[in-house]
């Protein structure tokens, strides 16, 4: 089976280099190139490649994460492998969360890039080995995600408000406030209002 690939990069020379590199890999065919995120999304819909090999930064407009998100939200959308020079934890996490099947740096060997494309076409996932541990550690170290309403309740509690006062300020019932606090306690791993406020401050969720 030949894997049909759309190459996306805002630098024409880079696109040409990637096309030339992939032309030497058996079972891989570059069917088109795109220089912007918007063109990438359009061509992905029109040409139905199995894999989009996409840079992370694409100049003004839609970036590689946006391209990934668009492709992965369509039922028949292609897999996306990010090929970039950026290895910041935040960029890696954004791409993975958007649904990227792979994240490789541009200095990766040609056979590694080709293998990632084949894996992605087959439904697999491939992160550069040196990035895997960092992604896992970053995910583990992320603070708990409180909802907007939970944060509003916790902020009022931190100011010394009682459940009744918080309920009045937020125009909800005391029972609702109690429910939000139960969720906050569970997410923060605490069992009291005081501990919840202290934990939230430690995590930078509250000033």
N, C-alpha and C positions, 0 to 999 in steps of 0.2 A: 504494500500500500504506500502511495506517495502522500506525504504530509504537505498540505498546501499552507503556505505561510505568507502573512502580510507583515512587512517590515515597516516600523514607524520610528522615525528619528527626524529632528528638525535640521540636521546637517546633511546635505546631499552627499558629501564625501563619505561620511560614516555609513549612510545607507548603501552606497556603492560597495564599500568595503565588506559590509555584512552580506550583501547579495553575492559578492564574489566568493566569500568564505563558504557560504551555505551551498553554492553551486557545486562545490567539491564533495559535498556530503550525500551519499546515496539515500534515496527515499525521501528527500526534502526538495520542494520546489517553491521558490519565491514567486508568488503570482502578482504581487503589486507592492508599491511603496507609498508611504504617506509622510508628509512633513509636518502636519498639525494634528492635534487631537480630533478636531472636527472632521477632517478628511479621513482619519483612521476609522472613526465610527461609521461614516458613510460607506466607505469601501468594505468594511467588515460586514455590513448589512447587505451590500450589493453582491459581493463576490463570494461570501460564505467560506472564508478560509477556516481551516481547523485550528490554527494557532496564530495569534498576533504577537509578534516579537516587538516589544515597545520600550522606548526610552521613558524614563521617569519625568524628566523636565522637557517640555516641548514648546517653550516660549509662551507668549500670551495665549489665553484661552484654555481649553481643556488639557489637563496634564495626563500623565500615564495612569494615575489612579482613577481619574475620571473615565478614561478609555476602558480601563478594566471593569469599572462598575457598570458601565453601559453594556459592555459585552456579556457580562455575567448575569445581568438582569433579564436578558432575553433567553427564552427557552432553548433556542437553537444557536445561541451565541458561541463564539469560539473561545478556546482557552487562551489565557494571556500569560506570557512570560516577560517579566520586566528585565531589561538589559541596560544597565546604567553605570555611571561612575560614582553614584552617591550611595554610601553605605551607612547613613545615619539611622539609628534605631527607629526614630519616628517615621522616616520614609518607608522603611521595611515593613513596619507594623501597618501603616496606612495601606500599602499595596496588598499585604496578606489579608487584611480585613475586608478589602474590596473584592477579594476573590482571585487574586493572582495565583497561577499554578506554579510559578517559579520566580525567583529573584536572583539574578546573577550580575556580577560586575563585568565591565567590558574587557577587563584583562583576563577573563576566563579563557581557557584553551578552546579551540574550535570544537573538539570532540565533546567537551562538557556542555557547550551551548547546544550542539546538535542533539545530545542525549536528553537535555531538558525539553527541547521541542518535541521529540518523540514521546517522552513520558507524558507531557501535557496533552498531546493528541490522543493518548491512550487513557486519559482520565486521571493520570497520576499528578503528583506534586513534587517539586524539586527546588529546594532552597540551597544556595551555595553552602557547603558544609561549615565554613567558618562563620556563617551568619546564623545558623540554627540555634546554637546555645544562647546567643545574644537575644534572639527573638523570644525564646522561652523565658529567659530571665526578665526581659522587659515586660512580658505579659504577667509574670508572677508579681512583679513589683508595682504594677499599676494600682492606684488606689481604688477602693470600692466605688462603684458608680451609683450615686444617690440620684433619685428623680428630682425634678425641679421643685415639686411639692414637698418632698422629704427634706430637701435643703432649706426650704422656707420655714418649715416647722422647726428644724434643728437650729436655725439662726435665731428664731424667737426664743427658743429654750435657752440658748447660749446667752441671751440678753436677760435671762432671769424670769421669763414668762411662765406662768402656770398653764396647765392644759386649757383651762377656761379662757385665760387671756389670749393664748395662741389661737384658739378656736374663734374668738371674737375678731381678732385682727385679720384672720384669713377667711372669715365668713364660711366656716365649716363647723360641724358638730364636734363636741369633745370626743365622741367615739371615733370620729375620723382621725383626730389628732393622735389618739392612743394607737390606732392602727398604723399610722405612719411611723410612730416611734418604735413600735414592735419591729417594723421592717428595717428601720435605721439600726436598731440594736443588733439585729441578725446580720446585717451587711457589715457592720463595724466590729462584730465579735465582742460586744459588751453587754452588760445587763443593767445599766442604770443611766439616767439622764446625764449625770456628772461625767461618767466614764465616756459616754457618747460624745459629749462636747470636747473632752480632752483628746480623745482619739481623733476626732475630726480635725482638730487644730494641729495635731502631730502630723497628719497626712496632708496638711495644707488646704483642706476643704473649707475651713473657716479662718478668718483673719484673727 
